[in-house]
Amino acid sequence: MGRKKGQEIDGVLLLDKPEGGSSNHALQKARRKLDAKKAGHTGTLDPFATGLLICCFGKTTKICGAMLNVDKSYRATLTLGSETDSGDLTGEVVQQAAEFAGITLAQLETVLPQFLGVIEQIPPMYSALKRDGKPLYEYARQGIELEREPRQVTIYDIQIAEFSATEIVLDVFCSKGTYIRTLAQDIGRALGCFAHLRALRRTSVGPFKLTDAITLEDFQTLENPQSVLLSLNDLPPDLLPEKLRQKETL
């Protein structure tokens, strides 16, 4: 018996990815619920991260390329006092502040402005960037650290959402290519106490907002899952390739 190929379904799903599991795992669960033939997403979230995952089906997969270049927003929770090899809670502690009692709000407010605007980041070893055909994280898992060239990114805004002496929550609006784990690490070093990400939640991707998303759990319970998809006509015209834009206006 042949494998079922799925239906020709076009549309974009704004999915609130749960913690744990890969972005592709969440995408495939949504694809199976829709019984869609073709699917893709516009940017990976780490397994520990949650929030907005743009899932595209059918013809709307053609916006994936344009969506790689858009700005994004995140809510990042930083644990202060230690730095990990991965930059987040899944890694091993590699540096720790001695007798750390916490920071003051004034210290944080003094440090944050230096991260606004165009800044340079060194991509983390625990990333999907490739060297000689292998992603960096494969080298990192073998205990190998390679030289990485700094990259320019833009941090448009950082707001303090919550503050305590040992943990801070920041709302970050940034350009494509920004590593929030690296930003957390660099902020911790600037504070002189080290830091790593305890949690990360993506709140916007280009014109799309987390407030309009549905959780994977709720999506799985829908009788008519296609009802929550955005159609081609619902998408901003500048995201559509010219040929597809012309077809939709005919």
CYANA upper distance limits for C-alpha pairs under 8 A (distance plus 0.5 A):
  5 LYS  CA     37 LYS  CA      6.25
  6 GLY  CA     35 ASP  CA      5.51
  6 GLY  CA     36 ALA  CA      5.43
  6 GLY  CA     37 LYS  CA      4.70
  6 GLY  CA     38 LYS  CA      8.49
  7 GLN  CA     35 ASP  CA      6.40
  7 GLN  CA     36 ALA  CA      5.35
  7 GLN  CA     37 LYS  CA      5.59
  8 GLU  CA     36 ALA  CA      6.67
  8 GLU  CA     37 LYS  CA      6.23
  8 GLU  CA     38 LYS  CA      7.91
  8 GLU  CA     58 GLY  CA      6.74
  9 ILE  CA     36 ALA  CA      6.07
  9 ILE  CA     37 LYS  CA      7.57
  9 ILE  CA     38 LYS  CA      8.24
  9 ILE  CA     57 PHE  CA      6.65
  9 ILE  CA     58 GLY  CA      5.87
 10 ASP  CA     56 CYS  CA      8.23
 10 ASP  CA     57 PHE  CA      5.58
 10 ASP  CA     58 GLY  CA      4.88
 10 ASP  CA     59 LYS  CA      5.97
 10 ASP  CA     60 THR  CA      6.51
 10 ASP  CA    231 SER  CA      7.30
 10 ASP  CA    232 LEU  CA      8.03
 11 GLY  CA     56 CYS  CA      6.60
 11 GLY  CA     57 PHE  CA      5.81
 11 GLY  CA     58 GLY  CA      7.33
 11 GLY  CA     59 LYS  CA      7.95
 11 GLY  CA     60 THR  CA      6.26
 11 GLY  CA    229 LEU  CA      5.74
 11 GLY  CA    230 LEU  CA      5.71
 11 GLY  CA    231 SER  CA      5.25
 11 GLY  CA    232 LEU  CA      6.94
 12 VAL  CA     54 ILE  CA      7.41
 12 VAL  CA     55 CYS  CA      6.18
 12 VAL  CA     56 CYS  CA      5.07
 12 VAL  CA     57 PHE  CA      6.71
 12 VAL  CA     60 THR  CA      7.03
 12 VAL  CA    229 LEU  CA      5.69
 12 VAL  CA    230 LEU  CA      5.36
 12 VAL  CA    231 SER  CA      7.11
 13 LEU  CA     54 ILE  CA      6.60
 13 LEU  CA     55 CYS  CA      5.50
 13 LEU  CA     56 CYS  CA      6.85
 13 LEU  CA    213 ALA  CA      8.23
 13 LEU  CA    228 VAL  CA      7.47
 13 LEU  CA    229 LEU  CA      5.51
 13 LEU  CA    230 LEU  CA      6.97
 14 LEU  CA     52 LEU  CA      7.09
 14 LEU  CA     53 LEU  CA      6.69
 14 LEU  CA     54 ILE  CA      5.65
 14 LEU  CA     55 CYS  CA      6.91
 14 LEU  CA    208 PHE  CA      8.26
 14 LEU  CA    210 LEU  CA      8.01
 14 LEU  CA    212 ASP  CA      7.40
 14 LEU  CA    213 ALA  CA      5.08
 14 LEU  CA    214 ILE  CA      6.95
 14 LEU  CA    229 LEU  CA      8.21
 15 LEU  CA     51 GLY  CA      8.02
 15 LEU  CA     52 LEU  CA      6.22
 15 LEU  CA     53 LEU  CA      5.63
 15 LEU  CA     54 ILE  CA      6.77
 15 LEU  CA     55 CYS  CA      7.42
 15 LEU  CA    210 LEU  CA      8.49
 15 LEU  CA    213 ALA  CA      5.58
 15 LEU  CA    214 ILE  CA      5.68
 15 LEU  CA    215 THR  CA      6.36
 15 LEU  CA    216 LEU  CA      6.97
 16 ASP  CA     50 THR  CA      7.36
 16 ASP  CA     51 GLY  CA      5.18
 16 ASP  CA     52 LEU  CA      5.42
 16 ASP  CA     53 LEU  CA      6.70
 16 ASP  CA    210 LEU  CA      7.37
 16 ASP  CA    213 ALA  CA      6.09
 16 ASP  CA    214 ILE  CA      6.01
 16 ASP  CA    215 THR  CA      5.07
 16 ASP  CA    216 LEU  CA      6.93
 17 LYS  CA     23 SER  CA      7.79
 17 LYS  CA     26 ALA  CA      7.21
 17 LYS  CA     49 ALA  CA      8.47
 17 LYS  CA     50 THR  CA      5.58
 17 LYS  CA     51 GLY  CA      5.58
 17 LYS  CA     52 LEU  CA      6.78
 17 LYS  CA     53 LEU  CA      6.62
 17 LYS  CA    215 THR  CA      7.08
 17 LYS  CA    216 LEU  CA      7.00
 18 PRO  CA     49 ALA  CA      8.11
 18 PRO  CA     50 THR  CA      5.69
 18 PRO  CA     51 GLY  CA      7.54
 18 PRO  CA    215 THR  CA      7.84
 18 PRO  CA    216 LEU  CA      7.61
 19 GLU  CA     47 PRO  CA      6.73
 19 GLU  CA     48 PHE  CA      5.66
 19 GLU  CA     49 ALA  CA      6.19
 19 GLU  CA     50 THR  CA      5.75
 20 GLY  CA     47 PRO  CA      5.22
 20 GLY  CA     48 PHE  CA      5.74
 20 GLY  CA     49 ALA  CA      7.99
 21 GLY  CA     25 HIS  CA      6.76
 21 GLY  CA     26 ALA  CA      7.80
 21 GLY  CA     47 PRO  CA      5.41
 21 GLY  CA     48 PHE  CA      8.12
 22 SER  CA     26 ALA  CA      7.07
 22 SER  CA     44 THR  CA      8.50
 22 SER  CA     45 LEU  CA      7.78
 22 SER  CA     46 ASP  CA      7.10
 22 SER  CA     47 PRO  CA      5.38
 23 SER  CA     27 LEU  CA      6.70
 23 SER  CA     44 THR  CA      6.16
 23 SER  CA     45 LEU  CA      6.36
 23 SER  CA     46 ASP  CA      7.79
 23 SER  CA     47 PRO  CA      7.58
 23 SER  CA     53 LEU  CA      7.97
 24 ASN  CA     28 GLN  CA      6.54
 24 ASN  CA     41 HIS  CA      8.30
 24 ASN  CA     44 THR  CA      8.37
 25 HIS  CA     29 LYS  CA      6.78
 26 ALA  CA     30 ALA  CA      6.87
 26 ALA  CA    216 LEU  CA      7.84
 27 LEU  CA     31 ARG  CA      6.60
 27 LEU  CA     39 ALA  CA      8.07
 27 LEU  CA     40 GLY  CA      7.74
 27 LEU  CA     41 HIS  CA      7.62
 27 LEU  CA     55 CYS  CA      6.84
 28 GLN  CA     32 ARG  CA      6.58
 28 GLN  CA     39 ALA  CA      8.41
 29 LYS  CA     33 LYS  CA      6.79
 30 ALA  CA     34 LEU  CA      6.84
 30 ALA  CA    216 LEU  CA      7.84
 30 ALA  CA    219 PHE  CA      8.13
 30 ALA  CA    220 GLN  CA      7.98
 31 ARG  CA     35 ASP  CA      6.27
 31 ARG  CA     36 ALA  CA      5.80
 31 ARG  CA     37 LYS  CA      8.25
 31 ARG  CA     38 LYS  CA      8.48
 31 ARG  CA     39 ALA  CA      7.14
 31 ARG  CA     57 PHE  CA      8.40
 32 ARG  CA     36 ALA  CA      7.10
 33 LYS  CA    220 GLN  CA      7.03
 33 LYS  CA    225 PRO  CA      7.88
 34 LEU  CA    225 PRO  CA      6.83
 34 LEU  CA    226 GLN  CA      7.36
 36 ALA  CA     57 PHE  CA      7.36
 36 ALA  CA     58 GLY  CA      8.08
 37 LYS  CA     57 PHE  CA      8.30
 37 LYS  CA     58 GLY  CA      7.60
 38 LYS  CA     57 PHE  CA      6.04
 38 LYS  CA     58 GLY  CA      5.59
 38 LYS  CA     61 THR  CA      8.45
 39 ALA  CA     55 CYS  CA      7.59
 39 ALA  CA     56 CYS  CA      6.05
 39 ALA  CA     57 PHE  CA      4.91
 39 ALA  CA     58 GLY  CA      6.83
 39 ALA  CA     61 THR  CA      7.12
 40 GLY  CA     55 CYS  CA      6.42
 40 GLY  CA     56 CYS  CA      5.74
 40 GLY  CA     57 PHE  CA      7.06
 40 GLY  CA     61 THR  CA      6.45
 40 GLY  CA     64 CYS  CA      8.01
 41 HIS  CA     53 LEU  CA      7.55
 41 HIS  CA     54 ILE  CA      6.00
 41 HIS  CA     55 CYS  CA      5.01
 41 HIS  CA     56 CYS  CA      6.23
 41 HIS  CA     61 THR  CA      8.10
 41 HIS  CA     64 CYS  CA      7.17
 42 THR  CA     53 LEU  CA      7.89
 42 THR  CA     54 ILE  CA      6.21
 42 THR  CA     55 CYS  CA      7.43
 42 THR  CA     56 CYS  CA      8.28
 42 THR  CA     64 CYS  CA      5.45
 42 THR  CA     65 GLY  CA      7.99
 42 THR  CA     67 MET  CA      6.39
 42 THR  CA     68 LEU  CA      6.67
 43 GLY  CA     53 LEU  CA      7.71
 43 GLY  CA     54 ILE  CA      8.01
 43 GLY  CA     67 MET  CA      8.50
 43 GLY  CA     68 LEU  CA      7.14
 44 THR  CA     53 LEU  CA      8.11
 45 LEU  CA     49 ALA  CA      6.43
 45 LEU  CA     50 THR  CA      7.66
 45 LEU  CA     53 LEU  CA      8.06
 48 PHE  CA     90 THR  CA      8.35
 48 PHE  CA    199 ALA  CA      7.66
 48 PHE  CA    200 LEU  CA      8.03
 49 ALA  CA    199 ALA  CA      6.90
 49 ALA  CA    200 LEU  CA      5.40
 49 ALA  CA    201 ARG  CA      6.29
 49 ALA  CA    202 ARG  CA      8.29
 50 THR  CA    200 LEU  CA      6.85
 50 THR  CA    201 ARG  CA      5.25
 50 THR  CA    202 ARG  CA      6.97
 51 GLY  CA    201 ARG  CA      5.37
 51 GLY  CA    202 ARG  CA      5.08
 51 GLY  CA    203 THR  CA      6.62
 51 GLY  CA    210 LEU  CA      7.09
 52 LEU  CA    201 ARG  CA      8.24
 52 LEU  CA    202 ARG  CA      5.88
 52 LEU  CA    203 THR  CA      6.44
 52 LEU  CA    204 SER  CA      6.95
 52 LEU  CA    205 VAL  CA      7.75
 52 LEU  CA    209 LYS  CA      7.74
 52 LEU  CA    210 LEU  CA      5.74
 52 LEU  CA    213 ALA  CA      7.39
 54 ILE  CA    205 VAL  CA      8.43
 56 CYS  CA     60 THR  CA      5.93
 56 CYS  CA     61 THR  CA      5.43
 56 CYS  CA     64 CYS  CA      8.13
 57 PHE  CA     61 THR  CA      6.18
 60 THR  CA     64 CYS  CA      8.31
 60 THR  CA    232 LEU  CA      7.13
 62 LYS  CA    240 LEU  CA      7.58
 62 LYS  CA    241 PRO  CA      7.48
 63 ILE  CA     67 MET  CA      6.68
 63 ILE  CA    239 LEU  CA      6.21
 63 ILE  CA    240 LEU  CA      6.19
 63 ILE  CA    241 PRO  CA      7.60
 64 CYS  CA     68 LEU  CA      7.02
 65 GLY  CA     69 ASN  CA      8.15
 66 ALA  CA     70 VAL  CA      7.88
 66 ALA  CA    239 LEU  CA      6.47
 66 ALA  CA    240 LEU  CA      8.44
 67 MET  CA    205 VAL  CA      8.41
 67 MET  CA    206 GLY  CA      7.68
 67 MET  CA    239 LEU  CA      7.75
 68 LEU  CA    176 LYS  CA      7.59
 69 ASN  CA    176 LYS  CA      6.17
 70 VAL  CA    175 SER  CA      7.39
 70 VAL  CA    176 LYS  CA      6.45
 70 VAL  CA    205 VAL  CA      7.21
 70 VAL  CA    206 GLY  CA      5.47
 71 ASP  CA    173 PHE  CA      7.87
 71 ASP  CA    174 CYS  CA      6.25
 71 ASP  CA    175 SER  CA      4.97
 71 ASP  CA    176 LYS  CA      5.93
 71 ASP  CA    205 VAL  CA      6.74
 71 ASP  CA    206 GLY  CA      5.80
 72 LYS  CA    173 PHE  CA      6.43
 72 LYS  CA    174 CYS  CA      6.07
 72 LYS  CA    175 SER  CA      6.79
 72 LYS  CA    176 LYS  CA      7.38
 72 LYS  CA    202 ARG  CA      8.03
 72 LYS  CA    203 THR  CA      8.08
 72 LYS  CA    204 SER  CA      5.87
 72 LYS  CA    205 VAL  CA      5.11
 72 LYS  CA    206 GLY  CA      6.54
 73 SER  CA    171 ASP  CA      7.72
 73 SER  CA    172 VAL  CA      6.02
 73 SER  CA    173 PHE  CA      4.87
 73 SER  CA    174 CYS  CA      6.74
 73 SER  CA    202 ARG  CA      6.43
 73 SER  CA    203 THR  CA      5.81
 73 SER  CA    204 SER  CA      5.43
 73 SER  CA    205 VAL  CA      7.23
 74 TYR  CA    171 ASP  CA      6.28
 74 TYR  CA    172 VAL  CA      5.71
 74 TYR  CA    173 PHE  CA      7.11
 74 TYR  CA    200 LEU  CA      7.36
 74 TYR  CA    201 ARG  CA      6.02
 74 TYR  CA    202 ARG  CA      4.80
 74 TYR  CA    203 THR  CA      5.73
 74 TYR  CA    204 SER  CA      7.61
 75 ARG  CA    169 VAL  CA      7.34
 75 ARG  CA    170 LEU  CA      6.18
 75 ARG  CA    171 ASP  CA      5.05
 75 ARG  CA    172 VAL  CA      6.83
 75 ARG  CA    200 LEU  CA      6.41
 75 ARG  CA    201 ARG  CA      5.63
 75 ARG  CA    202 ARG  CA      6.87
 75 ARG  CA    203 THR  CA      7.36
 76 ALA  CA    169 VAL  CA      6.07
 76 ALA  CA    170 LEU  CA      5.72
 76 ALA  CA    171 ASP  CA      6.90
 76 ALA  CA    172 VAL  CA      7.93
 76 ALA  CA    180 ILE  CA      8.08
 76 ALA  CA    197 LEU  CA      7.38
 76 ALA  CA    198 ARG  CA      8.40
 76 ALA  CA    199 ALA  CA      6.53
 76 ALA  CA    200 LEU  CA      5.18
 76 ALA  CA    201 ARG  CA      6.98
 77 THR  CA    167 GLU  CA      7.65
 77 THR  CA    168 ILE  CA      6.33
 77 THR  CA    169 VAL  CA      4.89
 77 THR  CA    170 LEU  CA      6.98
 77 THR  CA    197 LEU  CA      6.28
 77 THR  CA    198 ARG  CA      6.01
 77 THR  CA    199 ALA  CA      5.53
 77 THR  CA    200 LEU  CA      6.79
 78 LEU  CA    167 GLU  CA      6.12
 78 LEU  CA    168 ILE  CA      5.79
 78 LEU  CA    169 VAL  CA      6.70
 78 LEU  CA    170 LEU  CA      8.41
 78 LEU  CA    184 ALA  CA      6.99
 78 LEU  CA    195 ALA  CA      6.72
 78 LEU  CA    196 HIS  CA      6.06
 78 LEU  CA    197 LEU  CA      5.15
 78 LEU  CA    198 ARG  CA      6.17
 78 LEU  CA    199 ALA  CA      7.81
 79 THR  CA    166 THR  CA      6.80
 79 THR  CA    167 GLU  CA      5.17
 79 THR  CA    168 ILE  CA      7.30
 79 THR  CA    195 ALA  CA      6.07
 79 THR  CA    196 HIS  CA      6.09
 79 THR  CA    197 LEU  CA      6.68
 79 THR  CA    198 ARG  CA      6.41
 80 LEU  CA    102 GLY  CA      7.98
 80 LEU  CA    166 THR  CA      5.60
 80 LEU  CA    167 GLU  CA      6.12
 80 LEU  CA    168 ILE  CA      8.30
 80 LEU  CA    188 GLY  CA      7.21
 80 LEU  CA    193 CYS  CA      7.03
 80 LEU  CA    194 PHE  CA      6.48
 80 LEU  CA    195 ALA  CA      4.88
 80 LEU  CA    196 HIS  CA      7.30
 81 GLY  CA     96 GLN  CA      6.30
 81 GLY  CA     97 ALA  CA      5.66
 81 GLY  CA    100 PHE  CA      6.66
 81 GLY  CA    102 GLY  CA      8.10
 81 GLY  CA    166 THR  CA      7.60
 81 GLY  CA    188 GLY  CA      8.32
 81 GLY  CA    193 CYS  CA      5.53
 81 GLY  CA    194 PHE  CA      5.63
 81 GLY  CA    195 ALA  CA      6.21
 82 SER  CA     93 VAL  CA      7.02
 82 SER  CA     94 VAL  CA      8.10
 82 SER  CA     95 GLN  CA      6.12
 82 SER  CA     96 GLN  CA      4.76
 82 SER  CA     97 ALA  CA      6.68
 82 SER  CA    193 CYS  CA      7.50
 82 SER  CA    194 PHE  CA      5.41
 82 SER  CA    195 ALA  CA      5.59
 82 SER  CA    196 HIS  CA      7.15
 83 GLU  CA     87 GLY  CA      7.02
 83 GLU  CA     93 VAL  CA      6.16
 83 GLU  CA     94 VAL  CA      6.41
 83 GLU  CA     95 GLN  CA      5.62
 83 GLU  CA     96 GLN  CA      6.87
 83 GLU  CA    185 GLN  CA      7.25
 83 GLU  CA    188 GLY  CA      8.44
 83 GLU  CA    194 PHE  CA      5.78
 83 GLU  CA    195 ALA  CA      5.45
 83 GLU  CA    196 HIS  CA      5.75
 84 THR  CA     88 ASP  CA      6.79
 84 THR  CA     89 LEU  CA      7.80
 84 THR  CA     91 GLY  CA      5.77
 84 THR  CA     92 GLU  CA      5.59
 84 THR  CA     93 VAL  CA      4.67
 84 THR  CA     94 VAL  CA      5.71
 84 THR  CA     95 GLN  CA      7.40
 84 THR  CA    195 ALA  CA      8.48
 84 THR  CA    196 HIS  CA      6.83
 85 ASP  CA     91 GLY  CA      6.01
 85 ASP  CA     92 GLU  CA      6.20
 85 ASP  CA     93 VAL  CA      6.98
 85 ASP  CA     94 VAL  CA      6.51
 86 SER  CA     90 THR  CA      7.48
 86 SER  CA     91 GLY  CA      5.38
 86 SER  CA     92 GLU  CA      7.85
 86 SER  CA    124 PRO  CA      7.84
 86 SER  CA    125 MET  CA      7.90
 86 SER  CA    126 TYR  CA      6.08
 86 SER  CA    181 ARG  CA      8.39
 87 GLY  CA     91 GLY  CA      7.35
 87 GLY  CA    124 PRO  CA      8.33
 87 GLY  CA    181 ARG  CA      5.56
 87 GLY  CA    182 THR  CA      7.06
 87 GLY  CA    184 ALA  CA      8.02
 87 GLY  CA    185 GLN  CA      6.84
 87 GLY  CA    195 ALA  CA      8.48
 87 GLY  CA    196 HIS  CA      5.60
 87 GLY  CA    197 LEU  CA      6.78
 88 ASP  CA    181 ARG  CA      6.91
 88 ASP  CA    196 HIS  CA      5.47
 88 ASP  CA    197 LEU  CA      4.79
 88 ASP  CA    198 ARG  CA      6.48
 88 ASP  CA    199 ALA  CA      8.32
 89 LEU  CA    196 HIS  CA      7.27
 89 LEU  CA    197 LEU  CA      6.53
 89 LEU  CA    198 ARG  CA      5.67
 89 LEU  CA    199 ALA  CA      8.26
 95 GLN  CA    194 PHE  CA      7.66
 96 GLN  CA    193 CYS  CA      7.90
 96 GLN  CA    194 PHE  CA      7.16
 97 ALA  CA    192 GLY  CA      8.41
 97 ALA  CA    193 CYS  CA      5.70
 97 ALA  CA    194 PHE  CA      7.09
100 PHE  CA    193 CYS  CA      7.74
101 ALA  CA    165 ALA  CA      7.97
101 ALA  CA    166 THR  CA      7.98
102 GLY  CA    165 ALA  CA      4.82
102 GLY  CA    166 THR  CA      5.37
103 ILE  CA    107 GLN  CA      7.01
103 ILE  CA    108 LEU  CA      7.91
103 ILE  CA    165 ALA  CA      5.31
103 ILE  CA    166 THR  CA      7.21
103 ILE  CA    191 LEU  CA      8.49
104 THR  CA    108 LEU  CA      7.12
104 THR  CA    165 ALA  CA      6.56
105 LEU  CA    109 GLU  CA      6.65
105 LEU  CA    163 PHE  CA      7.76
105 LEU  CA    164 SER  CA      8.49
105 LEU  CA    165 ALA  CA      8.22
106 ALA  CA    110 THR  CA      6.65
107 GLN  CA    111 VAL  CA      6.89
107 GLN  CA    191 LEU  CA      7.72
108 LEU  CA    112 LEU  CA      6.64
108 LEU  CA    191 LEU  CA      7.70
109 GLU  CA    113 PRO  CA      7.84
111 VAL  CA    115 PHE  CA      8.29
111 VAL  CA    187 ILE  CA      7.88
111 VAL  CA    190 ALA  CA      7.14
111 VAL  CA    191 LEU  CA      7.28
112 LEU  CA    116 LEU  CA      7.78
112 LEU  CA    158 ILE  CA      7.89
112 LEU  CA    187 ILE  CA      7.82
115 PHE  CA    119 ILE  CA      7.08
115 PHE  CA    155 ILE  CA      7.33
116 LEU  CA    154 THR  CA      7.83
116 LEU  CA    155 ILE  CA      5.57
116 LEU  CA    156 TYR  CA      6.65
116 LEU  CA    157 ASP  CA      6.91
116 LEU  CA    158 ILE  CA      7.81
117 GLY  CA    154 THR  CA      5.72
117 GLY  CA    155 ILE  CA      5.56
117 GLY  CA    156 TYR  CA      6.29
118 VAL  CA    152 GLN  CA      6.97
118 VAL  CA    153 VAL  CA      6.15
118 VAL  CA    154 THR  CA      4.83
118 VAL  CA    155 ILE  CA      6.95
119 ILE  CA    152 GLN  CA      6.11
119 ILE  CA    153 VAL  CA      6.14
119 ILE  CA    154 THR  CA      6.60
119 ILE  CA    155 ILE  CA      7.91
120 GLU  CA    150 PRO  CA      6.30
120 GLU  CA    151 ARG  CA      5.79
120 GLU  CA    152 GLN  CA      5.01
120 GLU  CA    153 VAL  CA      6.77
121 GLN  CA    150 PRO  CA      5.74
121 GLN  CA    151 ARG  CA      5.78
121 GLN  CA    152 GLN  CA      6.88
121 GLN  CA    153 VAL  CA      7.69
121 GLN  CA    178 THR  CA      8.36
121 GLN  CA    179 TYR  CA      8.27
121 GLN  CA    182 THR  CA      7.50
121 GLN  CA    183 LEU  CA      8.23
122 ILE  CA    148 ARG  CA      6.77
122 ILE  CA    149 GLU  CA      6.79
122 ILE  CA    150 PRO  CA      4.88
122 ILE  CA    151 ARG  CA      6.75
122 ILE  CA    182 THR  CA      8.00
123 PRO  CA    127 SER  CA      7.79
123 PRO  CA    148 ARG  CA      7.12
123 PRO  CA    149 GLU  CA      8.19
123 PRO  CA    150 PRO  CA      7.44
123 PRO  CA    151 ARG  CA      7.90
123 PRO  CA    179 TYR  CA      7.56
123 PRO  CA    182 THR  CA      7.64
124 PRO  CA    179 TYR  CA      8.37
124 PRO  CA    181 ARG  CA      8.46
124 PRO  CA    182 THR  CA      7.09
125 MET  CA    136 LEU  CA      5.83
125 MET  CA    137 TYR  CA      6.17
125 MET  CA    139 TYR  CA      8.17
125 MET  CA    140 ALA  CA      6.28
125 MET  CA    145 GLU  CA      7.29
125 MET  CA    146 LEU  CA      8.05
126 TYR  CA    136 LEU  CA      6.62
126 TYR  CA    137 TYR  CA      4.76
126 TYR  CA    138 GLU  CA      8.48
126 TYR  CA    140 ALA  CA      6.74
127 SER  CA    135 PRO  CA      7.43
127 SER  CA    136 LEU  CA      6.16
127 SER  CA    137 TYR  CA      5.84
128 ALA  CA    135 PRO  CA      5.36
128 ALA  CA    136 LEU  CA      6.41
128 ALA  CA    137 TYR  CA      6.89
129 LEU  CA    135 PRO  CA      5.75
129 LEU  CA    136 LEU  CA      6.18
130 LYS  CA    134 LYS  CA      5.55
130 LYS  CA    135 PRO  CA      4.58
130 LYS  CA    136 LEU  CA      6.20
131 ARG  CA    135 PRO  CA      6.73
131 ARG  CA    136 LEU  CA      7.03
134 LYS  CA    138 GLU  CA      7.31
134 LYS  CA    139 TYR  CA      8.38
135 PRO  CA    139 TYR  CA      7.86
136 LEU  CA    140 ALA  CA      6.79
137 TYR  CA    141 ARG  CA      6.61
138 GLU  CA    142 GLN  CA      7.15
139 TYR  CA    143 GLY  CA      7.04
139 TYR  CA    144 ILE  CA      5.60
139 TYR  CA    145 GLU  CA      7.35
140 ALA  CA    144 ILE  CA      5.68
140 ALA  CA    145 GLU  CA      6.61
153 VAL  CA    174 CYS  CA      8.19
153 VAL  CA    175 SER  CA      6.58
153 VAL  CA    176 LYS  CA      7.74
153 VAL  CA    177 GLY  CA      7.07
153 VAL  CA    178 THR  CA      6.37
154 THR  CA    174 CYS  CA      6.21
154 THR  CA    175 SER  CA      5.71
154 THR  CA    178 THR  CA      8.06
155 ILE  CA    172 VAL  CA      7.84
155 ILE  CA    173 PHE  CA      6.65
155 ILE  CA    174 CYS  CA      4.91
155 ILE  CA    175 SER  CA      6.98
156 TYR  CA    172 VAL  CA      8.29
156 TYR  CA    173 PHE  CA      6.00
156 TYR  CA    174 CYS  CA      5.95
156 TYR  CA    175 SER  CA      8.13
157 ASP  CA    171 ASP  CA      8.39
157 ASP  CA    172 VAL  CA      6.34
157 ASP  CA    173 PHE  CA      5.66
157 ASP  CA    174 CYS  CA      7.60
158 ILE  CA    170 LEU  CA      6.99
158 ILE  CA    171 ASP  CA      6.10
158 ILE  CA    172 VAL  CA      5.17
158 ILE  CA    173 PHE  CA      7.07
159 GLN  CA    170 LEU  CA      6.10
159 GLN  CA    171 ASP  CA      5.58
159 GLN  CA    172 VAL  CA      7.17
160 ILE  CA    168 ILE  CA      7.96
160 ILE  CA    169 VAL  CA      6.66
160 ILE  CA    170 LEU  CA      5.24
160 ILE  CA    171 ASP  CA      6.93
161 ALA  CA    168 ILE  CA      8.26
161 ALA  CA    169 VAL  CA      5.82
161 ALA  CA    170 LEU  CA      5.84
161 ALA  CA    171 ASP  CA      6.81
162 GLU  CA    168 ILE  CA      6.20
162 GLU  CA    169 VAL  CA      5.35
162 GLU  CA    170 LEU  CA      7.58
163 PHE  CA    167 GLU  CA      6.95
163 PHE  CA    168 ILE  CA      5.15
163 PHE  CA    169 VAL  CA      6.89
164 SER  CA    168 ILE  CA      6.45
174 CYS  CA    178 THR  CA      7.13
179 TYR  CA    183 LEU  CA      6.83
180 ILE  CA    184 ALA  CA      6.59
181 ARG  CA    185 GLN  CA      6.73
181 ARG  CA    196 HIS  CA      7.38
181 ARG  CA    197 LEU  CA      6.65
182 THR  CA    186 ASP  CA      6.56
183 LEU  CA    187 ILE  CA      6.58
184 ALA  CA    188 GLY  CA      6.69
184 ALA  CA    195 ALA  CA      6.66
184 ALA  CA    196 HIS  CA      6.31
184 ALA  CA    197 LEU  CA      6.89
185 GLN  CA    189 ARG  CA      6.82
185 GLN  CA    194 PHE  CA      7.05
185 GLN  CA    195 ALA  CA      5.81
185 GLN  CA    196 HIS  CA      6.22
186 ASP  CA    190 ALA  CA      6.65
186 ASP  CA    194 PHE  CA      8.47
186 ASP  CA    195 ALA  CA      8.47
187 ILE  CA    191 LEU  CA      6.69
187 ILE  CA    194 PHE  CA      8.16
187 ILE  CA    195 ALA  CA      7.73
188 GLY  CA    192 GLY  CA      6.76
188 GLY  CA    193 CYS  CA      6.14
188 GLY  CA    194 PHE  CA      4.45
188 GLY  CA    195 ALA  CA      4.86
188 GLY  CA    196 HIS  CA      8.05
189 ARG  CA    193 CYS  CA      6.61
189 ARG  CA    194 PHE  CA      5.40
189 ARG  CA    195 ALA  CA      7.72
190 ALA  CA    194 PHE  CA      8.48
202 ARG  CA    210 LEU  CA      7.92
203 THR  CA    209 LYS  CA      6.56
203 THR  CA    210 LEU  CA      5.37
203 THR  CA    211 THR  CA      8.25
204 SER  CA    208 PHE  CA      6.14
204 SER  CA    209 LYS  CA      4.97
204 SER  CA    210 LEU  CA      6.24
205 VAL  CA    209 LYS  CA      7.13
207 PRO  CA    236 PRO  CA      8.48
208 PHE  CA    212 ASP  CA      8.15
209 LYS  CA    213 ALA  CA      7.61
214 ILE  CA    218 ASP  CA      7.10
214 ILE  CA    219 PHE  CA      6.91
215 THR  CA    219 PHE  CA      6.63
216 LEU  CA    220 GLN  CA      6.68
217 GLU  CA    221 THR  CA      7.39
218 ASP  CA    222 LEU  CA      7.33
219 PHE  CA    225 PRO  CA      7.12
220 GLN  CA    225 PRO  CA      8.31
225 PRO  CA    229 LEU  CA      8.05
230 LEU  CA    234 ASP  CA      6.17
230 LEU  CA    235 LEU  CA      7.58
231 SER  CA    235 LEU  CA      7.34
232 LEU  CA    248 GLU  CA      8.03
233 ASN  CA    248 GLU  CA      7.65
235 LEU  CA    239 LEU  CA      7.66
235 LEU  CA    240 LEU  CA      8.29
236 PRO  CA    240 LEU  CA      7.95
237 PRO  CA    245 ARG  CA      7.29
240 LEU  CA    244 LEU  CA      6.77
240 LEU  CA    245 ARG  CA      6.21
241 PRO  CA    245 ARG  CA      6.59
242 GLU  CA    246 GLN  CA      6.73
243 LYS  CA    247 LYS  CA      6.94
244 LEU  CA    248 GLU  CA      6.82
245 ARG  CA    249 THR  CA      7.00
246 GLN  CA    250 LEU  CA      6.95
